[in-house]
Amino acid sequence: MPGRRWCWPPRESGVGLHKSLGDGSAFVGVDNGGHHVYGAGSACADEATVGFLVTGHLPDTDVHCTDVTQK
């Protein structure tokens, strides 16, 4: 779950890892900066995280969160 505007690791690394893992992974990208994305102002990212932790199921499609609000 990489932040789009965080410098390291670059977002492309997360995309590459997702492609390498294939069907055993899901990509959740968040349009923010900072070292973490969970609990950092994106309900979309929080819902994807909690959904996986509660159910153990990955999202059916890639998720691109753009609803970031600064806290």
All heavy atoms as a GROMACS GRO file, in nm:
protein
  520
    1MET      N    1   0.084  -0.117   0.000
    1MET     CA    2   0.000   0.000   0.000
    1MET      C    3   0.089   0.124   0.000
    1MET      O    4   0.111   0.185   0.102
    1MET     CB    5  -0.091  -0.002   0.123
    1MET     CG    6  -0.194   0.104   0.120
    1MET     SD    7  -0.301   0.110   0.264
    1MET     CE    8  -0.370  -0.050   0.272
    2PRO      N    9   0.144   0.157  -0.114
    2PRO     CA   10   0.234   0.272  -0.119
    2PRO      C   11   0.162   0.405  -0.133
    2PRO      O   12   0.059   0.414  -0.197
    2PRO     CB   13   0.318   0.243  -0.243
    2PRO     CG   14   0.227   0.166  -0.332
    2PRO     CD   15   0.141   0.084  -0.240
    3GLY      N   16   0.220   0.506  -0.072
    3GLY     CA   17   0.174   0.642  -0.093
    3GLY      C   18   0.231   0.694  -0.224
    3GLY      O   19   0.349   0.674  -0.254
    4ARG      N   20   0.151   0.760  -0.302
    4ARG     CA   21   0.193   0.807  -0.435
    4ARG      C   22   0.306   0.910  -0.426
    4ARG      O   23   0.392   0.915  -0.511
    4ARG     CB   24   0.073   0.868  -0.508
    4ARG     CG   25   0.108   0.925  -0.645
    4ARG     CD   26  -0.013   0.973  -0.719
    4ARG     NE   27  -0.100   0.867  -0.761
    4ARG     CZ   28  -0.085   0.796  -0.873
    4ARG    NH1   29   0.016   0.819  -0.951
    4ARG    NH2   30  -0.170   0.701  -0.904
    5ARG      N   31   0.306   0.993  -0.324
    5ARG     CA   32   0.403   1.102  -0.318
    5ARG      C   33   0.512   1.081  -0.214
    5ARG      O   34   0.577   1.173  -0.172
    5ARG     CB   35   0.330   1.234  -0.295
    5ARG     CG   36   0.248   1.274  -0.416
    5ARG     CD   37   0.168   1.397  -0.393
    5ARG     NE   38   0.044   1.359  -0.328
    5ARG     CZ   39  -0.018   1.432  -0.238
    5ARG    NH1   40   0.029   1.547  -0.202
    5ARG    NH2   41  -0.131   1.391  -0.184
    6TRP      N   42   0.533   0.960  -0.170
    6TRP     CA   43   0.640   0.930  -0.075
    6TRP      C   44   0.761   0.886  -0.154
    6TRP      O   45   0.751   0.810  -0.249
    6TRP     CB   46   0.596   0.824   0.023
    6TRP     CG   47   0.697   0.793   0.129
    6TRP    CD1   48   0.760   0.674   0.150
    6TRP    CD2   49   0.748   0.881   0.229
    6TRP    NE1   50   0.845   0.681   0.255
    6TRP    CE2   51   0.840   0.809   0.306
    6TRP    CE3   52   0.726   1.014   0.260
    6TRP    CZ2   53   0.910   0.864   0.413
    6TRP    CZ3   54   0.795   1.068   0.366
    6TRP    CH2   55   0.885   0.994   0.441
    7CYS      N   56   0.879   0.932  -0.115
    7CYS     CA   57   0.998   0.912  -0.198
    7CYS      C   58   1.058   0.772  -0.191
    7CYS      O   59   1.118   0.725  -0.287
    7CYS     CB   60   1.103   1.015  -0.162
    7CYS     SG   61   1.156   1.006   0.010
    8TRP      N   62   1.044   0.701  -0.078
    8TRP     CA   63   1.108   0.570  -0.070
    8TRP      C   64   1.025   0.475   0.012
    8TRP      O   65   0.989   0.508   0.124
    8TRP     CB   66   1.248   0.582  -0.009
    8TRP     CG   67   1.322   0.456  -0.028
    8TRP    CD1   68   1.342   0.358   0.066
    8TRP    CD2   69   1.382   0.408  -0.147
    8TRP    NE1   70   1.410   0.255   0.012
    8TRP    CE2   71   1.437   0.283  -0.120
    8TRP    CE3   72   1.391   0.459  -0.276
    8TRP    CZ2   73   1.502   0.208  -0.214
    8TRP    CZ3   74   1.457   0.384  -0.369
    8TRP    CH2   75   1.512   0.261  -0.338
    9PRO      N   76   0.995   0.357  -0.030
    9PRO     CA   77   1.026   0.310  -0.164
    9PRO      C   78   0.932   0.376  -0.265
    9PRO      O   79   0.820   0.411  -0.230
    9PRO     CB   80   1.001   0.160  -0.158
    9PRO     CG   81   0.900   0.143  -0.051
    9PRO     CD   82   0.926   0.253   0.049
   10PRO      N   83   0.978   0.392  -0.386
   10PRO     CA   84   0.892   0.456  -0.486
   10PRO      C   85   0.769   0.371  -0.516
   10PRO      O   86   0.770   0.250  -0.501
   10PRO     CB   87   0.982   0.469  -0.609
   10PRO     CG   88   1.091   0.371  -0.588
   10PRO     CD   89   1.106   0.353  -0.441
   11ARG      N   90   0.663   0.438  -0.557
   11ARG     CA   91   0.537   0.370  -0.588
   11ARG      C   92   0.558   0.257  -0.688
   11ARG      O   93   0.496   0.152  -0.680
   11ARG     CB   94   0.437   0.472  -0.644
   11ARG     CG   95   0.303   0.414  -0.681
   11ARG     CD   96   0.211   0.522  -0.736
   11ARG     NE   97   0.081   0.471  -0.764
   11ARG     CZ   98   0.047   0.411  -0.878
   11ARG    NH1   99   0.135   0.396  -0.972
   11ARG    NH2  100  -0.075   0.367  -0.897
   12GLU      N  101   0.648   0.278  -0.782
   12GLU     CA  102   0.673   0.178  -0.885
   12GLU      C  103   0.721   0.046  -0.825
   12GLU      O  104   0.697  -0.061  -0.880
   12GLU     CB  105   0.774   0.230  -0.987
   12GLU     CG  106   0.722   0.344  -1.072
   12GLU     CD  107   0.715   0.478  -0.998
   12GLU    OE1  108   0.784   0.496  -0.894
   12GLU    OE2  109   0.637   0.565  -1.041
   13SER      N  110   0.789   0.052  -0.711
   13SER     CA  111   0.833  -0.071  -0.645
   13SER      C  112   0.713  -0.151  -0.596
   13SER      O  113   0.711  -0.274  -0.607
   13SER     CB  114   0.924  -0.039  -0.526
   13SER     OG  115   1.044   0.019  -0.570
   14GLY      N  116   0.613  -0.083  -0.544
   14GLY     CA  117   0.491  -0.151  -0.500
   14GLY      C  118   0.416  -0.212  -0.616
   14GLY      O  119   0.366  -0.325  -0.608
   15VAL      N  120   0.410  -0.140  -0.727
   15VAL     CA  121   0.344  -0.191  -0.847
   15VAL      C  122   0.419  -0.314  -0.898
   15VAL      O  123   0.359  -0.416  -0.932
   15VAL     CB  124   0.335  -0.082  -0.956
   15VAL    CG1  125   0.285  -0.140  -1.087
   15VAL    CG2  126   0.245   0.032  -0.911
   16GLY      N  127   0.552  -0.307  -0.901
   16GLY     CA  128   0.633  -0.420  -0.947
   16GLY      C  129   0.617  -0.542  -0.858
   16GLY      O  130   0.606  -0.655  -0.908
   17LEU      N  131   0.615  -0.522  -0.728
   17LEU     CA  132   0.596  -0.633  -0.636
   17LEU      C  133   0.460  -0.698  -0.658
   17LEU      O  134   0.447  -0.821  -0.662
   17LEU     CB  135   0.610  -0.585  -0.491
   17LEU     CG  136   0.588  -0.692  -0.384
   17LEU    CD1  137   0.692  -0.803  -0.398
   17LEU    CD2  138   0.595  -0.628  -0.246
   18HIS      N  139   0.357  -0.616  -0.674
   18HIS     CA  140   0.222  -0.668  -0.699
   18HIS      C  141   0.220  -0.753  -0.826
   18HIS      O  142   0.165  -0.863  -0.828
   18HIS     CB  143   0.124  -0.551  -0.710
   18HIS     CG  144  -0.011  -0.587  -0.759
   18HIS    ND1  145  -0.087  -0.689  -0.705
   18HIS    CD2  146  -0.087  -0.534  -0.858
   18HIS    CE1  147  -0.202  -0.697  -0.768
   18HIS    NE2  148  -0.204  -0.603  -0.863
   19LYS      N  149   0.283  -0.705  -0.931
   19LYS     CA  150   0.288  -0.782  -1.056
   19LYS      C  151   0.365  -0.912  -1.038
   19LYS      O  152   0.326  -1.017  -1.091
   19LYS     CB  153   0.349  -0.698  -1.167
   19LYS     CG  154   0.258  -0.589  -1.216
   19LYS     CD  155   0.321  -0.507  -1.327
   19LYS     CE  156   0.226  -0.398  -1.373
   19LYS     NZ  157   0.284  -0.314  -1.477
   20SER      N  158   0.473  -0.908  -0.961
   20SER     CA  159   0.552  -1.029  -0.938
   20SER      C  160   0.475  -1.134  -0.859
   20SER      O  161   0.488  -1.254  -0.883
   20SER     CB  162   0.680  -0.995  -0.861
   20SER     OG  163   0.765  -0.915  -0.938
   21LEU      N  164   0.394  -1.090  -0.763
   21LEU     CA  165   0.317  -1.183  -0.680
   21LEU      C  166   0.194  -1.236  -0.751
   21LEU      O  167   0.137  -1.337  -0.710
   21LEU     CB  168   0.277  -1.115  -0.549
   21LEU     CG  169   0.393  -1.081  -0.457
   21LEU    CD1  170   0.343  -0.999  -0.338
   21LEU    CD2  171   0.465  -1.206  -0.410
   22GLY      N  172   0.149  -1.167  -0.854
   22GLY     CA  173   0.035  -1.214  -0.935
   22GLY      C  174  -0.095  -1.220  -0.857
   22GLY      O  175  -0.128  -1.129  -0.781
   23ASP      N  176  -0.169  -1.330  -0.874
   23ASP     CA  177  -0.302  -1.343  -0.814
   23ASP      C  178  -0.300  -1.348  -0.662
   23ASP      O  179  -0.404  -1.334  -0.598
   23ASP     CB  180  -0.372  -1.467  -0.868
   23ASP     CG  181  -0.407  -1.455  -1.015
   23ASP    OD1  182  -0.415  -1.341  -1.065
   23ASP    OD2  183  -0.425  -1.560  -1.081
   24GLY      N  184  -0.183  -1.366  -0.602
   24GLY     CA  185  -0.175  -1.373  -0.456
   24GLY      C  186  -0.161  -1.238  -0.390
   24GLY      O  187  -0.126  -1.230  -0.274
   25SER      N  188  -0.186  -1.132  -0.466
   25SER     CA  189  -0.171  -0.998  -0.409
   25SER      C  190  -0.280  -0.905  -0.461
   25SER      O  191  -0.351  -0.938  -0.555
   25SER     CB  192  -0.034  -0.940  -0.444
   25SER     OG  193  -0.027  -0.903  -0.579
   26ALA      N  194  -0.290  -0.791  -0.398
   26ALA     CA  195  -0.378  -0.683  -0.443
   26ALA      C  196  -0.301  -0.554  -0.428
   26ALA      O  197  -0.218  -0.540  -0.338
   26ALA     CB  198  -0.506  -0.679  -0.361
   27PHE      N  199  -0.325  -0.459  -0.516
   27PHE     CA  200  -0.258  -0.330  -0.507
   27PHE      C  201  -0.355  -0.226  -0.454
   27PHE      O  202  -0.465  -0.210  -0.506
   27PHE     CB  203  -0.207  -0.287  -0.645
   27PHE     CG  204  -0.134  -0.156  -0.641
   27PHE    CD1  205  -0.002  -0.150  -0.603
   27PHE    CD2  206  -0.200  -0.039  -0.672
   27PHE    CE1  207   0.065  -0.029  -0.598
   27PHE    CE2  208  -0.134   0.083  -0.667
   27PHE     CZ  209  -0.002   0.087  -0.630
   28VAL      N  210  -0.312  -0.158  -0.350
   28VAL     CA  211  -0.388  -0.045  -0.296
   28VAL      C  212  -0.293   0.073  -0.295
   28VAL      O  213  -0.196   0.075  -0.220
   28VAL     CB  214  -0.440  -0.073  -0.154
   28VAL    CG1  215  -0.517   0.048  -0.101
   28VAL    CG2  216  -0.528  -0.198  -0.151
   29GLY      N  217  -0.317   0.170  -0.382
   29GLY     CA  218  -0.235   0.290  -0.390
   29GLY      C  219  -0.309   0.407  -0.330
   29GLY      O  220  -0.431   0.418  -0.342
   30VAL      N  221  -0.236   0.494  -0.263
   30VAL     CA  222  -0.298   0.607  -0.194
   30VAL      C  223  -0.228   0.735  -0.238
   30VAL      O  224  -0.106   0.743  -0.239
   30VAL     CB  225  -0.287   0.591  -0.041
   30VAL    CG1  226  -0.361   0.704   0.029
   30VAL    CG2  227  -0.343   0.456   0.002
   31ASP      N  228  -0.308   0.836  -0.275
   31ASP     CA  229  -0.254   0.963  -0.323
   31ASP      C  230  -0.219   1.052  -0.204
   31ASP      O  231  -0.291   1.146  -0.170
   31ASP     CB  232  -0.356   1.031  -0.415
   31ASP     CG  233  -0.299   1.154  -0.482
   31ASP    OD1  234  -0.175   1.169  -0.485
   31ASP    OD2  235  -0.378   1.236  -0.532
   32ASN      N  236  -0.108   1.018  -0.138
   32ASN     CA  237  -0.061   1.100  -0.026
   32ASN      C  238   0.089   1.089  -0.015
   32ASN      O  239   0.154   1.012  -0.084
   32ASN     CB  240  -0.130   1.060   0.105
   32ASN     CG  241  -0.073   0.933   0.164
   32ASN    OD1  242  -0.014   0.851   0.096
   32ASN    ND2  243  -0.092   0.915   0.294
   33GLY      N  244   0.144   1.165   0.073
   33GLY     CA  245   0.285   1.156   0.106
   33GLY      C  246   0.295   1.109   0.250
   33GLY      O  247   0.197   1.103   0.321
   34GLY      N  248   0.412   1.075   0.292
   34GLY     CA  249   0.430   1.029   0.428
   34GLY      C  250   0.468   0.883   0.431
   34GLY      O  251   0.455   0.811   0.332
   35HIS      N  252   0.517   0.839   0.543
   35HIS     CA  253   0.571   0.704   0.555
   35HIS      C  254   0.463   0.596   0.564
   35HIS      O  255   0.487   0.482   0.530
   35HIS     CB  256   0.661   0.697   0.679
   35HIS     CG  257   0.732   0.567   0.692
   35HIS    ND1  258   0.828   0.528   0.601
   35HIS    CD2  259   0.719   0.468   0.781
   35HIS    CE1  260   0.873   0.409   0.637
   35HIS    NE2  261   0.809   0.371   0.745
   36HIS      N  262   0.346   0.631   0.610
   36HIS     CA  263   0.238   0.531   0.623
   36HIS      C  264   0.109   0.588   0.564
   36HIS      O  265   0.096   0.708   0.545
   36HIS     CB  266   0.218   0.491   0.768
   36HIS     CG  267   0.167   0.605   0.853
   36HIS    ND1  268   0.249   0.704   0.899
   36HIS    CD2  269   0.043   0.634   0.897
   36HIS    CE1  270   0.177   0.791   0.969
   36HIS    NE2  271   0.052   0.750   0.969
   37VAL      N  272   0.016   0.499   0.535
   37VAL     CA  273  -0.111   0.544   0.478
   37VAL      C  274  -0.231   0.507   0.564
   37VAL      O  275  -0.333   0.574   0.559
   37VAL     CB  276  -0.132   0.492   0.333
   37VAL    CG1  277  -0.026   0.551   0.241
   37VAL    CG2  278  -0.129   0.342   0.328
   38TYR      N  279  -0.221   0.400   0.644
   38TYR     CA  280  -0.334   0.362   0.728
   38TYR      C  281  -0.352   0.466   0.838
   38TYR      O  282  -0.257   0.506   0.905
   38TYR     CB  283  -0.313   0.224   0.790
   38TYR     CG  284  -0.428   0.184   0.879
   38TYR    CD1  285  -0.548   0.144   0.824
   38TYR    CD2  286  -0.416   0.191   1.016
   38TYR    CE1  287  -0.656   0.110   0.905
   38TYR    CE2  288  -0.522   0.157   1.098
   38TYR     CZ  289  -0.642   0.117   1.042
   38TYR     OH  290  -0.747   0.084   1.122
   39GLY      N  291  -0.475   0.512   0.855
   39GLY     CA  292  -0.504   0.610   0.959
   39GLY      C  293  -0.448   0.749   0.929
   39GLY      O  294  -0.434   0.831   1.018
   40ALA      N  295  -0.418   0.774   0.801
   40ALA     CA  296  -0.356   0.901   0.764
   40ALA      C  297  -0.446   0.987   0.678
   40ALA      O  298  -0.399   1.067   0.598
   40ALA     CB  299  -0.224   0.874   0.692
   41GLY      N  300  -0.578   0.970   0.689
   41GLY     CA  301  -0.670   1.059   0.620
   41GLY      C  302  -0.738   1.005   0.496
   41GLY      O  303  -0.799   1.080   0.422
   42SER      N  304  -0.728   0.874   0.472
   42SER     CA  305  -0.796   0.815   0.356
   42SER      C  306  -0.889   0.703   0.403
   42SER      O  307  -0.843   0.594   0.440
   42SER     CB  308  -0.695   0.759   0.256
   42SER     OG  309  -0.762   0.684   0.156
   43ALA      N  310  -1.019   0.730   0.399
   43ALA     CA  311  -1.116   0.626   0.436
   43ALA      C  312  -1.103   0.507   0.342
   43ALA      O  313  -1.118   0.392   0.383
   43ALA     CB  314  -1.258   0.682   0.431
   44CYS      N  315  -1.072   0.533   0.216
   44CYS     CA  316  -1.054   0.427   0.116
   44CYS      C  317  -0.943   0.331   0.159
   44CYS      O  318  -0.960   0.208   0.158
   44CYS     CB  319  -1.024   0.491  -0.019
   44CYS     SG  320  -0.972   0.381  -0.149
   45ALA      N  321  -0.827   0.385   0.196
   45ALA     CA  322  -0.714   0.302   0.239
   45ALA      C  323  -0.746   0.229   0.368
   45ALA      O  324  -0.715   0.110   0.384
   45ALA     CB  325  -0.590   0.387   0.256
   46ASP      N  326  -0.810   0.298   0.462
   46ASP     CA  327  -0.846   0.236   0.589
   46ASP      C  328  -0.944   0.121   0.568
   46ASP      O  329  -0.930   0.014   0.629
   46ASP     CB  330  -0.905   0.339   0.685
   46ASP     CG  331  -0.802   0.443   0.729
   46ASP    OD1  332  -0.682   0.427   0.700
   46ASP    OD2  333  -0.844   0.542   0.793
   47GLU      N  334  -1.042   0.141   0.481
   47GLU     CA  335  -1.140   0.036   0.454
   47GLU      C  336  -1.075  -0.085   0.388
   47GLU      O  337  -1.108  -0.200   0.421
   47GLU     CB  338  -1.254   0.089   0.368
   47GLU     CG  339  -1.344   0.186   0.443
   47GLU     CD  340  -1.442   0.259   0.352
   47GLU    OE1  341  -1.456   0.221   0.233
   47GLU    OE2  342  -1.503   0.356   0.400
   48ALA      N  343  -0.984  -0.062   0.294
   48ALA     CA  344  -0.914  -0.173   0.229
   48ALA      C  345  -0.832  -0.252   0.330
   48ALA      O  346  -0.829  -0.376   0.329
   48ALA     CB  347  -0.826  -0.122   0.116
   49THR      N  348  -0.765  -0.181   0.420
   49THR     CA  349  -0.682  -0.245   0.522
   49THR      C  350  -0.767  -0.326   0.620
   49THR      O  351  -0.741  -0.443   0.645
   49THR     CB  352  -0.601  -0.140   0.599
   49THR    OG1  353  -0.520  -0.067   0.506
   49THR    CG2  354  -0.513  -0.203   0.704
   50VAL      N  355  -0.868  -0.262   0.675
   50VAL     CA  356  -0.954  -0.330   0.773
   50VAL      C  357  -1.028  -0.446   0.708
   50VAL      O  358  -1.041  -0.553   0.767
   50VAL     CB  359  -1.051  -0.229   0.840
   50VAL    CG1  360  -1.153  -0.301   0.926
   50VAL    CG2  361  -0.973  -0.128   0.922
   51GLY      N  362  -1.076  -0.426   0.586
   51GLY     CA  363  -1.144  -0.535   0.516
   51GLY      C  364  -1.058  -0.658   0.503
   51GLY      O  365  -1.103  -0.770   0.527
   52PHE      N  366  -0.932  -0.640   0.468
   52PHE     CA  367  -0.841  -0.754   0.457
   52PHE      C  368  -0.813  -0.816   0.594
   52PHE      O  369  -0.816  -0.938   0.610
   52PHE     CB  370  -0.709  -0.712   0.392
   52PHE     CG  371  -0.607  -0.822   0.394
   52PHE    CD1  372  -0.621  -0.933   0.312
   52PHE    CD2  373  -0.500  -0.817   0.480
   52PHE    CE1  374  -0.530  -1.037   0.314
   52PHE    CE2  375  -0.407  -0.920   0.484
   52PHE     CZ  376  -0.422  -1.030   0.401
   53LEU      N  377  -0.788  -0.734   0.695
   53LEU     CA  378  -0.756  -0.787   0.827
   53LEU      C  379  -0.874  -0.862   0.889
   53LEU      O  380  -0.855  -0.962   0.959
   53LEU     CB  381  -0.709  -0.674   0.919
   53LEU     CG  382  -0.576  -0.610   0.881
   53LEU    CD1  383  -0.547  -0.490   0.970
   53LEU    CD2  384  -0.463  -0.712   0.889
   54VAL      N  385  -0.995  -0.815   0.864
   54VAL     CA  386  -1.114  -0.878   0.922
   54VAL      C  387  -1.154  -1.005   0.847
   54VAL      O  388  -1.188  -1.106   0.909
   54VAL     CB  389  -1.231  -0.777   0.927
   54VAL    CG1  390  -1.362  -0.844   0.963
   54VAL    CG2  391  -1.200  -0.665   1.027
   55THR      N  392  -1.148  -1.000   0.715
   55THR     CA  393  -1.198  -1.113   0.636
   55THR      C  394  -1.089  -1.204   0.581
   55THR      O  395  -1.116  -1.318   0.546
   55THR     CB  396  -1.281  -1.063   0.516
   55THR    OG1  397  -1.193  -0.997   0.423
   55THR    CG2  398  -1.392  -0.969   0.559
   56GLY      N  399  -0.968  -1.151   0.566
   56GLY     CA  400  -0.860  -1.227   0.504
   56GLY      C  401  -0.870  -1.230   0.353
   56GLY      O  402  -0.792  -1.298   0.287
   57HIS      N  403  -0.963  -1.154   0.297
   57HIS     CA  404  -0.982  -1.151   0.151
   57HIS      C  405  -0.924  -1.023   0.093
   57HIS      O  406  -0.945  -0.914   0.146
   57HIS     CB  407  -1.131  -1.160   0.116
   57HIS     CG  408  -1.194  -1.288   0.156
   57HIS    ND1  409  -1.180  -1.404   0.083
   57HIS    CD2  410  -1.268  -1.320   0.264
   57HIS    CE1  411  -1.245  -1.502   0.144
   57HIS    NE2  412  -1.298  -1.454   0.254
   58LEU      N  413  -0.853  -1.039  -0.018
   58LEU     CA  414  -0.798  -0.924  -0.089
   58LEU      C  415  -0.908  -0.855  -0.169
   58LEU      O  416  -1.007  -0.919  -0.206
   58LEU     CB  417  -0.688  -0.970  -0.185
   58LEU     CG  418  -0.565  -1.034  -0.121
   58LEU    CD1  419  -0.477  -1.096  -0.228
   58LEU    CD2  420  -0.489  -0.931  -0.040
   59PRO      N  421  -0.891  -0.727  -0.200
   59PRO     CA  422  -0.987  -0.662  -0.290
   59PRO      C  423  -0.992  -0.734  -0.425
   59PRO      O  424  -0.892  -0.791  -0.470
   59PRO     CB  425  -0.929  -0.521  -0.307
   59PRO     CG  426  -0.841  -0.500  -0.188
   59PRO     CD  427  -0.786  -0.635  -0.155
   60ASP      N  428  -1.107  -0.733  -0.488
   60ASP     CA  429  -1.124  -0.801  -0.617
   60ASP      C  430  -1.047  -0.733  -0.729
   60ASP      O  431  -1.010  -0.796  -0.828
   60ASP     CB  432  -1.273  -0.808  -0.654
   60ASP     CG  433  -1.351  -0.899  -0.560
   60ASP    OD1  434  -1.291  -0.995  -0.507
   60ASP    OD2  435  -1.470  -0.873  -0.540
   61THR      N  436  -1.028  -0.603  -0.718
   61THR     CA  437  -0.956  -0.526  -0.819
   61THR      C  438  -0.856  -0.435  -0.748
   61THR      O  439  -0.864  -0.415  -0.626
   61THR     CB  440  -1.051  -0.439  -0.903
   61THR    OG1  441  -1.118  -0.347  -0.817
   61THR    CG2  442  -1.154  -0.524  -0.976
   62ASP      N  443  -0.765  -0.378  -0.824
   62ASP     CA  444  -0.673  -0.280  -0.768
   62ASP      C  445  -0.753  -0.162  -0.715
   62ASP      O  446  -0.857  -0.126  -0.769
   62ASP     CB  447  -0.575  -0.231  -0.874
   62ASP     CG  448  -0.476  -0.340  -0.915
   62ASP    OD1  449  -0.469  -0.444  -0.846
   62ASP    OD2  450  -0.408  -0.320  -1.015
   63VAL      N  451  -0.703  -0.101  -0.608
   63VAL     CA  452  -0.771   0.011  -0.545
   63VAL      C  453  -0.678   0.132  -0.553
   63VAL      O  454  -0.561   0.123  -0.517
   63VAL     CB  455  -0.804  -0.022  -0.397
   63VAL    CG1  456  -0.868   0.097  -0.329
   63VAL    CG2  457  -0.892  -0.146  -0.387
   64HIS      N  458  -0.730   0.243  -0.600
   64HIS     CA  459  -0.654   0.367  -0.609
   64HIS      C  460  -0.729   0.473  -0.530
   64HIS      O  461  -0.832   0.524  -0.572
   64HIS     CB  462  -0.638   0.410  -0.754
   64HIS     CG  463  -0.567   0.306  -0.837
   64HIS    ND1  464  -0.430   0.296  -0.838
   64HIS    CD2  465  -0.613   0.207  -0.915
   64HIS    CE1  466  -0.394   0.195  -0.916
   64HIS    NE2  467  -0.504   0.140  -0.963
   65CYS      N  468  -0.679   0.502  -0.411
   65CYS     CA  469  -0.746   0.594  -0.318
   65CYS      C  470  -0.703   0.738  -0.343
   65CYS      O  471  -0.583   0.770  -0.341
   65CYS     CB  472  -0.712   0.554  -0.176
   65CYS     SG  473  -0.761   0.386  -0.132
   66THR      N  474  -0.800   0.824  -0.366
   66THR     CA  475  -0.773   0.965  -0.390
   66THR      C  476  -0.846   1.055  -0.291
   66THR      O  477  -0.850   1.177  -0.309
   66THR     CB  478  -0.814   1.005  -0.534
   66THR    OG1  479  -0.954   0.978  -0.550
   66THR    CG2  480  -0.735   0.929  -0.638
   67ASP      N  481  -0.902   0.997  -0.188
   67ASP     CA  482  -0.986   1.073  -0.093
   67ASP      C  483  -0.908   1.124   0.028
   67ASP      O  484  -0.964   1.140   0.135
   67ASP     CB  485  -1.101   0.984  -0.045
   67ASP     CG  486  -1.052   0.865   0.037
   67ASP    OD1  487  -0.935   0.825   0.023
   67ASP    OD2  488  -1.133   0.811   0.115
   68VAL      N  489  -0.782   1.150   0.014
   68VAL     CA  490  -0.697   1.187   0.128
   68VAL      C  491  -0.732   1.326   0.179
   68VAL      O  492  -0.742   1.421   0.102
   68VAL     CB  493  -0.549   1.182   0.087
   68VAL    CG1  494  -0.459   1.226   0.202
   68VAL    CG2  495  -0.512   1.043   0.040
   69THR      N  496  -0.751   1.335   0.309
   69THR     CA  497  -0.768   1.464   0.376
   69THR      C  498  -0.656   1.476   0.478
   69THR      O  499  -0.618   1.379   0.542
   69THR     CB  500  -0.905   1.474   0.446
   69THR    OG1  501  -0.916   1.367   0.540
   69THR    CG2  502  -1.018   1.467   0.347
   70GLN      N  503  -0.601   1.594   0.491
   70GLN     CA  504  -0.493   1.616   0.585
   70GLN      C  505  -0.547   1.622   0.726
   70GLN      O  506  -0.649   1.687   0.752
   70GLN     CB  507  -0.419   1.745   0.550
   70GLN     CG  508  -0.355   1.743   0.414
   70GLN     CD  509  -0.252   1.632   0.398
   70GLN    OE1  510  -0.174   1.607   0.488
   70GLN    NE2  511  -0.255   1.564   0.284
   71LYS      N  512  -0.480   1.555   0.816
   71LYS     CA  513  -0.522   1.556   0.956
   71LYS      C  514  -0.446   1.661   1.033
   71LYS      O  515  -0.337   1.696   1.002
   71LYS     CB  516  -0.498   1.419   1.019
   71LYS     CG  517  -0.595   1.317   0.969
   71LYS     CD  518  -0.580   1.191   1.048
   71LYS     CE  519  -0.694   1.098   1.011
   71LYS     NZ  520  -0.704   0.984   1.095
   0.00000   0.00000   0.00000
